Amino acid sequence: MSDLIPYLGPGDLEDAANNLSSFEGEYYDGEEDFEGEDLDDFDGEDFEEYDDDGLDSYIGDGDDMLDFDGEVENFSSETTNQKQFIIEITNSEPTSKTALLWGGYLSNNNSLAPGQIRTGAFNDKAGNAGLTATSNVEKTIEEFLAYLYLNPTRVVQMRVASSVASQIGNQFTIRELDPFKSGKTDYIRPQNYTNQNTFQDKTVLFPVDNFQFDDQNTLEYQFSGSSTTVITFYCGASLNGAKALRKKARRGIRNVNMRGRRRIYRRSINRKRRPSRGRRRYRRRRR
């Protein structure tokens, strides 16, 4: 037994007693629950969960910032979303005219973004008259655009129906906005999705995987002469800060009510007074 237990002399015992008694207990009030305290402050930024294939398992579930609306809860069923907006544009002139359907951060600046769509008559990108727009849903075009400017929104599908077949051959042009360099240009070509077997030469529904309404791009479209065209935007997830705040507030208030305001207040005060665990261990080793 004497070989297993080291001998401690009077001086050693005194030093050990001093070390044990040096903890002042100022960080514990007898009621605080330390279980899982590190998880309470975890924001998920430095942690990624992967499935068996080594892929990031994030699909949007439970993300407060995302607003899918309706019964859609993640990106797996985004195309079934019921968020739709329908715009009807008439070109009364015999020549084709190009309109700016979305202006990004250039919106409401006629010199930087001519041809912006609006309710009623408006000029095309070249400044020529002849275009008229209206909303085919309850809300106005202006309200739709105002919402998109504050809440970036994905477009997952579009539908174009026109009074003339030549309209389907016109392409949507997406331009990236960047004040520091020339942005790239991309296109959406509805004609690529026409099906001759359906005999629908004036209507086409097609998926969209390269455009979202945000402040860093524009969307323009050319309208054939003497035509009326209806464009339906099928929208997916929106980045909605207002709804995120409401969700977080409801969750936070519920937790406060369940745990008790006084206890949570004491816990927050103690956390401000208490150094990190690493600092506490370091101080004890030094003593």
Secondary structure, 3 states (H helix, E strand, C coil): CCCCCCCCCHHHHHHHHHHHHCCCCCCCCCCCCCCCHHHHCCCCCCCCCECCCCCECCCCCCCCCEECCCCCCCHHHHHHCCEEEEEEEEECCCCCEEEEEECHHHCCCCCCCCCECCCEEECCCCCCCCEEEEECCCCCHHHHHHHHHHCCEEEEEEEEEECCHHHHHCCEEEEECCCCCCCCEEEECHHHHCCHHHCCCCEEEEECCCCEECCCEEEEEEECCCEEEEEEEEEEEEECHHHHHHHHHHHHHHHHHHHCHHHHHHHHHHHHHCCCHHHHHHHHHHC
